[in-house]
Amino acid sequence: MTLKKYIFPVLLSVCVVSEKGIGQTVLHNHFTGNEKVQLGKQQDSLTAFAYEIVNAPEAEQRFRADSFFIRMLVRSLKIPNSFYFPFDSLQTISKLYAPDSSFRIFTWQIKKDEYVYFQRGAIQMKTDDGSLKLFPLHDYSTFTSKPADSIRNANNWIGAIYYRIIQKNVNGKKVYTLLGFDDFTINSNKKWMDILTFNDQGQPVFGGPYFSFKNDSAKASKTPVVRFYIEYKKEASTTFNYDTTLNMIIYDHLISESEEPNRKETFVPDGDYEGFTWQNGQWLHVPKVFNSTLEDGQFPAEKKILNDAGGIDEDALKAQSEKNKKKPPTP
């Protein structure tokens, strides 16, 4: 058994934010008692399969559990008003409601071997009559060398386990920013910042012209991106989350610990922070968030800002942000 097998459940627990987590809408129950009983029984079976997807020792067992889980999840979601059932026993599956409660998104991942992980996902839309409207998400990451430069749909999704949804409005159009984790390779992880919108036909669209680097001379001339990510050393602990006080997505500035900038698996945080702030309908890149370089521990890493339920402790993040803003600039 490998160390990675034990690390993954911990990473997933860091990434998953429950329906009652920060920024999520708590929905009132709209199902009948009989529907709740049916969904509870389905959840019991789903929980066993969800556990096997992560913990089964052989790839064949993991993929078989994944197949059974997907089929049973679809059957479960066909039960009327399933949208309101939290499935909170599925601890290895990320389940996030949009802030406006218009949809929720399930994401998880399955390990093929030490080198390859696949992400799975589905978007369940809220419907007036409680019927199922579902968009399965098919991970296409393995088949592209440029995952950040193309608009995508449910069939060629760049997979991630999502842990945060941020809603904005642009000229009357709802724009959802998704933050997610990708157990990318044996040596490195990725954290993603993707955009989700819905087209005129109500179908999901991933990516979009919502990123600007105009204040960053080093990146302004590069090819525009429609989604953003950081890649870093597998063992490194990194921050990549939304600070409501600053109205910014803040993430660690990374450097190569071995001075090999072409090897992302050598990248680690250096104590400084970059970010994106929402301005004029775009996420504007901020090359340096704070005026002074912060020492290790002055700004909380994700593992230090979790509440008892495993969600992001926004109060801790906010308090630390206020503390950091008061620090005097370096002369």
C-alpha positions as a printed NumPy array, in Angstrom:
array([[  0.   ,   0.   ,   0.   ],
       [  1.278,   3.429,  -0.87 ],
       [  1.424,   6.615,   1.145],
       [ -0.727,   8.286,  -1.509],
       [ -3.638,   6.002,  -0.67 ],
       [ -3.744,   7.452,   2.828],
       [ -3.087,  11.033,   1.736],
       [ -5.958,  11.26 ,  -0.744],
       [ -8.887,  10.995,   1.701],
       [ -7.307,  13.774,   3.783],
       [ -6.897,  15.998,   0.727],
       [-10.465,  15.362,  -0.307],
       [-11.76 ,  16.249,   3.143],
       [ -9.901,  19.562,   2.843],
       [-11.393,  20.261,  -0.559],
       [-14.98 ,  19.258,   0.05 ],
       [-17.299,  21.916,   1.44 ],
       [-20.651,  20.659,   2.602],
       [-24.009,  22.09 ,   1.58 ],
       [-23.994,  24.069,   4.821],
       [-20.473,  25.356,   4.302],
       [-19.397,  28.925,   3.689],
       [-21.084,  30.555,   0.704],
       [-23.594,  27.741,   0.263],
       [-27.361,  28.061,   0.467],
       [-29.148,  25.796,   2.936],
       [-32.278,  24.519,   1.198],
       [-35.526,  23.674,   2.9  ],
       [-36.867,  20.166,   2.395],
       [-39.384,  19.872,  -0.431],
       [-39.688,  16.091,  -0.582],
       [-42.372,  13.941,   1.007],
       [-41.726,  11.478,   3.785],
       [-41.849,   8.573,   1.336],
       [-39.364,  10.263,  -1.002],
       [-37.044,  10.889,   1.937],
       [-37.184,   7.21 ,   2.932],
       [-36.382,   6.132,  -0.63 ],
       [-33.489,   8.551,  -0.879],
       [-32.137,   7.466,   2.494],
       [-32.056,   3.824,   1.381],
       [-30.325,   4.779,  -1.855],
       [-27.796,   6.821,   0.082],
       [-26.849,   3.813,   2.22 ],
       [-25.875,   1.857,  -0.886],
       [-24.185,   4.838,  -2.495],
       [-22.037,   5.374,   0.597],
       [-20.521,   1.903,   0.313],
       [-19.668,   2.385,  -3.36 ],
       [-18.274,   5.884,  -2.746],
       [-15.942,   4.452,  -0.11 ],
       [-14.718,   1.725,  -2.459],
       [-13.984,   4.247,  -5.232],
       [-11.291,   5.731,  -3.01 ],
       [-10.186,   2.867,  -0.8  ],
       [-10.368,  -0.348,  -2.827],
       [ -6.807,  -1.674,  -3.264],
       [ -7.116,  -2.73 ,  -6.917],
       [ -7.95 ,  -0.516,  -9.897],
       [-10.498,  -3.029, -11.148],
       [-12.378,  -2.805,  -7.86 ],
       [-12.29 ,   0.999,  -7.872],
       [-13.621,   1.249, -11.426],
       [-16.34 ,  -1.313, -10.745],
       [-17.448,   0.636,  -7.662],
       [-17.396,   3.837,  -9.708],
       [-19.621,   2.278, -12.362],
       [-22.128,   1.03 ,  -9.786],
       [-22.04 ,   4.38 ,  -7.995],
       [-22.823,   6.372, -11.156],
       [-25.751,   4.162, -12.115],
       [-27.191,   4.194,  -8.604],
       [-26.698,   7.963,  -8.266],
       [-28.702,   8.553, -11.449],
       [-31.466,   6.25 , -10.19 ],
       [-31.463,   8.098,  -6.88 ],
       [-31.663,  11.509,  -8.514],
       [-34.672,  10.358, -10.545],
       [-36.663,  10.161,  -7.317],
       [-38.897,  13.286,  -7.304],
       [-37.433,  16.285,  -5.475],
       [-34.062,  14.622,  -4.982],
       [-32.474,  18.037,  -5.541],
       [-33.246,  18.881,  -1.911],
       [-31.721,  15.738,  -0.436],
       [-28.192,  16.544,   0.848],
       [-26.538,  13.099,   0.501],
       [-24.391,  14.152,   3.44 ],
       [-23.219,  10.585,   4.134],
       [-21.171,  10.613,   0.915],
       [-17.986,  11.849,   2.564],
       [-15.698,  11.23 ,  -0.445],
       [-17.975,  13.037,  -2.895],
       [-18.017,  16.832,  -3.194],
       [-21.565,  18.212,  -3.273],
       [-21.953,  21.958,  -3.765],
       [-25.109,  24.01 ,  -4.239],
       [-24.842,  27.235,  -6.216],
       [-25.303,  30.348,  -4.042],
       [-28.629,  31.043,  -5.794],
       [-29.724,  27.383,  -5.412],
       [-30.28 ,  27.028,  -9.157],
       [-28.128,  23.896,  -9.407],
       [-25.746,  21.69 ,  -7.514],
       [-22.621,  19.948,  -8.714],
       [-21.238,  16.571,  -7.694],
       [-17.529,  15.9  ,  -8.256],
       [-15.132,  13.13 ,  -7.252],
       [-12.111,  11.326,  -8.616],
       [-10.942,   7.791,  -9.267],
       [ -7.389,   6.519,  -9.244],
       [ -6.249,   4.407, -12.197],
       [ -2.691,   3.959, -10.916],
       [  0.061,   5.986,  -9.252],
       [  0.273,   8.265, -12.274],
       [ -3.294,   8.794, -13.467],
       [ -6.463,  10.091, -11.813],
       [ -9.775,  10.738, -13.549],
       [-12.356,  13.223, -12.322],
       [-16.08 ,  12.507, -12.46 ],
       [-18.94 ,  14.95 , -12.146],
       [-22.562,  15.859, -12.759],
       [-24.648,  19.019, -12.556],
       [-28.177,  18.64 , -11.233],
       [-30.477,  21.537, -12.086],
       [-33.305,  22.698,  -9.864],
       [-36.651,  22.11 , -11.582],
       [-40.084,  23.452, -10.723],
       [-41.766,  20.04 , -10.756],
       [-38.996,  18.164,  -8.948],
       [-38.067,  16.085, -11.984],
       [-34.471,  15.299, -12.886],
       [-32.428,  17.506, -15.204],
       [-28.858,  16.243, -15.127],
       [-25.681,  17.028, -17.065],
       [-23.001,  14.326, -16.706],
       [-19.465,  15.746, -16.88 ],
       [-16.81 ,  13.843, -18.838],
       [-13.192,  14.549, -17.928],
       [-11.155,  15.381, -21.042],
       [ -7.996,  16.52 , -19.259],
       [ -5.92 ,  13.571, -20.45 ],
       [ -6.546,  14.449, -24.09 ],
       [ -5.397,  18.073, -24.133],
       [ -2.015,  19.725, -23.654],
       [ -3.521,  23.217, -23.308],
       [ -6.353,  22.954, -20.787],
       [ -6.534,  26.699, -20.055],
       [ -7.161,  28.111, -23.532],
       [-10.51 ,  26.708, -24.725],
       [-14.21 ,  27.044, -23.981],
       [-15.618,  23.645, -23.103],
       [-18.877,  21.833, -22.466],
       [-20.007,  18.872, -20.37 ],
       [-18.488,  16.41 , -22.828],
       [-14.913,  17.767, -22.723],
       [-14.766,  19.161, -19.2  ],
       [-11.443,  19.866, -17.472],
       [-12.01 ,  17.845, -14.331],
       [-11.557,  18.974, -10.728],
       [-13.035,  18.279,  -7.31 ],
       [-14.797,  21.555,  -6.562],
       [-14.757,  23.081,  -3.096],
       [-16.143,  26.6  ,  -3.695],
       [-18.666,  28.365,  -5.955],
       [-18.66 ,  32.164,  -6.256],
       [-21.545,  33.839,  -8.066],
       [-21.278,  37.109,  -9.98 ],
       [-23.495,  38.866, -12.507],
       [-22.31 ,  40.348, -15.791],
       [-24.868,  42.374, -17.766],
       [-27.683,  40.312, -16.338],
       [-25.912,  36.993, -16.933],
       [-25.04 ,  34.763, -14.004],
       [-21.367,  33.795, -13.88 ],
       [-20.211,  31.115, -11.449],
       [-16.541,  30.775, -10.539],
       [-15.546,  27.269,  -9.486],
       [-12.506,  26.544,  -7.336],
       [-11.289,  22.965,  -7.405],
       [ -8.535,  20.471,  -6.655],
       [ -6.872,  18.023,  -9.067],
       [ -4.638,  15.184,  -7.846],
       [ -2.737,  15.66 , -11.092],
       [  0.339,  13.42 , -11.178],
       [  2.475,  11.353,  -8.845],
       [  4.659,  14.442,  -8.246],
       [  2.319,  17.441,  -8.469],
       [ -1.186,  18.733,  -7.727],
       [ -3.242,  21.42 ,  -9.414],
       [ -5.823,  23.861,  -8.137],
       [ -8.258,  25.229, -10.68 ],
       [-10.268,  28.397, -11.102],
       [-12.875,  27.775, -13.805],
       [-15.926,  29.644, -15.027],
       [-19.376,  28.097, -15.381],
       [-22.191,  29.737, -17.302],
       [-25.288,  28.392, -19.044],
       [-26.037,  29.087, -22.714],
       [-29.387,  30.016, -24.265],
       [-30.322,  26.338, -24.376],
       [-29.625,  25.999, -20.656],
       [-26.545,  23.831, -21.162],
       [-23.368,  24.28 , -19.097],
       [-20.389,  26.103, -20.59 ],
       [-16.973,  26.019, -18.923],
       [-14.465,  28.828, -19.346],
       [-14.875,  32.322, -20.706],
       [-13.319,  35.766, -21.183],
       [-13.407,  36.578, -17.481],
       [ -9.682,  36.885, -16.727],
       [ -7.541,  39.991, -17.143],
       [ -3.785,  40.417, -16.631],
       [ -3.619,  44.037, -17.766],
       [ -1.871,  45.142, -14.56 ],
       [  0.728,  42.405, -14.819],
       [  3.359,  43.195, -17.433],
       [  4.836,  39.703, -17.201],
       [  1.567,  38.068, -18.236],
       [ -0.353,  40.752, -20.1  ],
       [  1.138,  39.874, -23.476],
       [  0.549,  36.147, -23.131],
       [ -2.285,  34.25 , -24.776],
       [ -5.567,  35.008, -22.963],
       [ -6.793,  32.257, -20.647],
       [-10.371,  31.149, -20.133],
       [ -9.574,  29.267, -16.911],
       [ -6.655,  29.47 , -14.505],
       [ -4.658,  27.008, -12.437],
       [ -1.593,  26.614, -10.279],
       [  0.54 ,  23.477, -10.262],
       [  2.815,  22.69 ,  -7.346],
       [  4.818,  20.025,  -5.524],
       [  2.704,  17.131,  -4.276],
       [  3.745,  17.554,  -0.638],
       [  3.28 ,  21.355,  -0.562],
       [  0.378,  22.954,   1.296],
       [ -1.141,  25.81 ,  -0.711],
       [ -3.869,  28.398,  -0.258],
       [ -6.3  ,  29.051,  -3.119],
       [ -9.6  ,  30.463,  -1.905],
       [-11.986,  33.412,  -1.886],
       [-11.713,  36.163,   0.727],
       [-15.076,  37.932,   0.996],
       [-13.581,  40.843,   2.951],
       [-11.163,  41.717,   0.177],
       [-13.499,  40.486,  -2.584],
       [-10.509,  38.568,  -3.87 ],
       [ -9.431,  35.075,  -4.709],
       [ -6.08 ,  34.732,  -2.959],
       [ -3.468,  32.109,  -3.684],
       [  0.15 ,  31.37 ,  -2.86 ],
       [  2.897,  32.803,  -5.017],
       [  4.972,  29.8  ,  -6.06 ],
       [  8.64 ,  29.412,  -6.841],
       [ 10.82 ,  26.461,  -7.773],
       [ 12.665,  25.227,  -4.717],
       [ 15.414,  23.874,  -6.992],
       [ 15.487,  26.849,  -9.399],
       [ 13.956,  24.779, -12.19 ],
       [ 10.996,  26.876, -13.401],
       [ 10.052,  24.348, -16.086],
       [  9.439,  21.647, -13.492],
       [  6.132,  22.474, -11.787],
       [  6.579,  19.574,  -9.388],
       [  9.314,  21.635,  -7.704],
       [  7.054,  24.649,  -7.029],
       [  6.321,  25.607,  -3.41 ],
       [  4.883,  28.717,  -1.679],
       [  7.4  ,  31.457,  -0.851],
       [  5.269,  33.339,   1.703],
       [  3.915,  35.914,  -0.732],
       [  0.437,  35.998,  -2.293],
       [ -1.156,  36.712,  -5.651],
       [ -4.832,  37.071,  -6.335],
       [ -7.768,  38.02 ,  -8.519],
       [-10.18 ,  40.829,  -7.706],
       [-13.564,  41.21 ,  -9.401],
       [-13.719,  44.434, -11.444],
       [-15.917,  45.4  , -14.379],
       [-17.122,  41.879, -15.036],
       [-13.707,  40.198, -14.906],
       [-11.26 ,  38.674, -12.495],
       [ -8.346,  41.123, -12.57 ],
       [ -5.011,  39.576, -11.65 ],
       [ -3.179,  41.179,  -8.718],
       [  0.534,  40.232,  -8.826],
       [  1.113,  41.067,  -5.152],
       [ -1.772,  41.106,  -2.713],
       [ -0.019,  42.501,   0.351],
       [  2.574,  45.258,   0.531],
       [  4.877,  43.176,   2.685],
       [  6.001,  39.61 ,   2.23 ],
       [  4.363,  37.46 ,   4.876],
       [  6.27 ,  34.959,   6.918],
       [  5.153,  31.361,   6.944],
       [  1.999,  30.982,   9.032],
       [  0.902,  34.641,   8.943],
       [ -1.757,  33.88 ,   6.352],
       [ -3.665,  30.679,   6.983],
       [ -3.17 ,  27.629,   4.803],
       [ -6.304,  25.664,   4.011],
       [ -5.597,  23.05 ,   6.657],
       [ -5.666,  25.84 ,   9.269],
       [ -8.958,  27.414,   8.225],
       [-11.299,  24.452,   8.411],
       [-14.212,  24.372,  10.792],
       [-15.306,  21.254,  12.682],
       [-17.587,  20.234,   9.822],
       [-14.71 ,  20.213,   7.336],
       [-15.844,  23.404,   5.606],
       [-13.873,  26.577,   5.151],
       [-13.848,  28.678,   8.335],
       [-14.476,  32.061,   6.733],
       [-14.303,  33.87 ,  10.078],
       [-10.731,  32.667,  10.622],
       [ -9.777,  33.625,   7.091],
       [-11.414,  37.028,   7.419],
       [ -9.782,  37.769,  10.784],
       [ -6.356,  36.908,   9.451],
       [ -6.948,  39.028,   6.345],
       [ -7.769,  42.045,   8.48 ],
       [ -4.644,  41.438,  10.538],
       [ -2.484,  41.227,   7.448],
       [ -3.927,  44.437,   5.968],
       [ -2.804,  46.344,   9.07 ],
       [  0.792,  45.282,   8.738],
       [  3.076,  48.228,   7.899],
       [  4.643,  48.122,   4.437],
       [  8.284,  47.149,   4.13 ],
       [ 10.444,  50.305,   3.756]])
